């Protein structure tokens, strides 16, 4: 990896560990082994570097989400959805740094038009992918699943022991469907 990539990797780790507001250039320099001038050379400012790291983290999170989709289209939809929930919940633990940085990116997007646009585009891509895989492209299903994923992610990051399981989600969706 080059200096630019080292800075981005270190920044992603710092964001996951410390959050946006508490990540300093000293933290990034210490974690990357680069010097302070490298931040200015490659990114111009600390905020530009943090935003780039968050954009990349968001893109990686969306790709993880799409990669978690079951590949076997012949499997019953409920089984595929349950499998998806299991893979996704497992990734919240195995890729906690990635998902933590993703939540940081969503919070920071409220203050950055560029980050808001990129995050919005990533969320739209995730909704489209979910709709295509689980509901023949029905955007309402993609929207509901994307909304559930966001809430599930936050619950798992804050209190994983009490967050819903894959089975809880599947049962809850069945119960909600029975109401209509």
C-alpha positions in Angstrom: 0.0 0.0 0.0 1.1 3.6 -0.7 0.9 6.5 1.7 -2.6 7.6 0.5 -4.0 4.1 1.1 -2.2 3.8 4.5 -3.8 7.1 5.5 -7.3 5.9 4.4 -6.9 2.6 6.2 -5.7 4.3 9.4 -8.5 6.9 9.2 -11.1 4.1 8.9 -9.7 2.4 12.0 -9.7 5.7 13.9 -13.2 6.5 12.8 -14.4 3.1 14.1 -12.5 3.5 17.4 -12.9 7.2 18.1 -15.7 8.6 15.9 -15.5 11.6 13.6 -15.3 14.4 16.2 -12.6 12.7 18.3 -10.4 11.6 15.4 -7.4 13.9 15.2 -4.7 14.2 12.6 -2.2 13.0 15.3 -4.3 9.8 15.7 -4.2 9.3 11.9 -0.5 10.0 11.6 0.3 7.6 14.5 -2.0 4.9 13.1 -0.7 5.2 9.5 3.0 5.8 10.1 2.7 8.7 7.6 3.6 12.3 8.4 1.3 15.3 8.8 2.2 16.8 5.5 1.0 13.6 3.7 -2.6 14.4 4.8 -2.4 17.8 3.3 -0.7 16.5 0.2 -3.1 13.7 -0.6 -6.4 15.2 0.8 -6.0 18.9 1.4 -7.6 18.8 4.9 -8.5 16.5 7.7 -12.2 16.7 6.9 -11.5 15.7 3.3 -9.6 12.7 4.5 -12.3 11.7 7.0 -15.0 12.2 4.4 -13.2 10.0 1.8 -12.7 7.3 4.4 -16.4 7.5 5.3 -17.4 7.3 1.7 -15.3 4.2 1.1 -16.6 2.7 4.3 -20.2 3.3 3.2 -19.5 1.7 -0.2 -17.9 -1.3 1.5 -20.8 -1.7 3.8 -23.3 -1.6 0.9 -21.2 -4.2 -0.9 -21.1 -6.4 2.2 -24.9 -6.1 2.4 -25.3 -7.1 -1.3 -22.7 -9.9 -0.9 -24.8 -11.3 2.0 -27.7 -11.9 -0.3 -28.4 -15.6 -0.8 -27.2 -16.8 -4.2 -29.7 -19.6 -4.7 -32.9 -18.2 -6.2 -34.6 -21.6 -6.0 -34.7 -21.5 -2.2 -38.0 -20.5 -0.6 -38.1 -16.7 0.0 -38.5 -17.1 3.8 -35.4 -19.4 3.9 -33.4 -16.9 1.8 -34.4 -14.0 4.0 -33.5 -16.0 7.2 -30.1 -16.9 5.7 -29.6 -13.2 4.7 -30.3 -12.1 8.3 -27.9 -14.7 9.7 -25.1 -13.6 7.3 -25.7 -9.9 8.0 -25.9 -10.3 11.8 -22.7 -12.3 11.7 -21.0 -9.6 9.6 -21.9 -7.0 12.4 -19.5 -9.0 14.6 -16.8 -10.1 12.2 -16.7 -6.7 10.5 -17.6 -4.4 13.4 -15.0 -1.8 12.4 -16.6 -1.5 9.0 -20.1 -1.2 10.3 -19.1 1.3 13.1 -17.5 3.5 10.5 -20.7 3.2 8.4 -22.8 4.5 11.2 -20.3 7.3 11.7 -20.6 8.1 8.0 -24.4 8.3 8.3 -24.3 10.7 11.2 -21.7 12.9 9.5 -23.7 12.9 6.3 -26.1 15.2 8.0 -23.4 17.9 7.9 -21.7 17.2 4.5 -23.6 17.6 1.2 -21.1 15.5 -0.6 -21.2 12.7 2.0 -25.0 13.0 2.1 -25.3 12.5 -1.7 -22.8 9.6 -1.7 -24.5 7.9 1.3 -27.9 8.4 -0.3 -26.8 6.8 -3.5 -25.3 3.8 -1.6 -28.6 3.4 0.3 -30.6 3.5 -2.9 -28.3 0.9 -4.5 -28.9 -1.3 -1.4 -32.7 -0.9 -1.6 -32.7 -1.8 -5.3 -30.5 -4.9 -4.7 -32.7 -6.0 -1.8 -35.9 -5.5 -3.8 -34.5 -7.4 -6.8 -33.3 -10.3 -4.7 -36.3 -10.7 -2.4 -39.3 -9.2 -4.2 -38.9 -9.2 -8.0 -37.9 -5.6 -7.9 -40.7 -4.3 -5.6 -39.2 -1.0 -4.2 -41.5 -1.1 -1.1 -39.9 -4.4 0.0 -36.4 -3.0 -0.6 -37.3 0.1 1.5 -38.7 -2.0 4.4 -35.6 -4.3 4.4 -33.2 -1.3 4.2 -35.0 0.3 7.1 -34.9 -2.9 9.2 -31.2 -3.3 8.4 -30.4 0.2 9.7 -32.2 -0.3 12.9 -30.8 -3.8 13.4 -27.2 -2.5 12.8 -27.6 0.2 15.5 -29.1 -2.3 17.9 -26.2 -4.7 17.3 -23.5 -2.1 17.7 -25.0 -0.7 20.9 -26.4 -3.8 22.7 -25.7 -7.0 20.7 -26.9 -9.3 23.5 -30.4 -7.9 23.3 -30.6 -7.2 19.6 -33.1 -9.2 17.5 -32.0 -12.5 16.0 -32.6 -13.6 12.5 -35.4 -15.8 13.7 -37.0 -12.8 15.6 -36.9 -10.7 12.4 -38.4 -13.4 10.2 -41.1 -14.2 12.8 -41.9 -10.5 13.2 -42.2 -10.0 9.4 -44.5 -12.9 9.2 -46.7 -11.5 12.0 -46.8 -8.1 10.3 -47.7 -9.7 7.0 -50.6 -11.5 8.7 -52.0 -8.1 9.8 -52.7 -7.0 6.2 
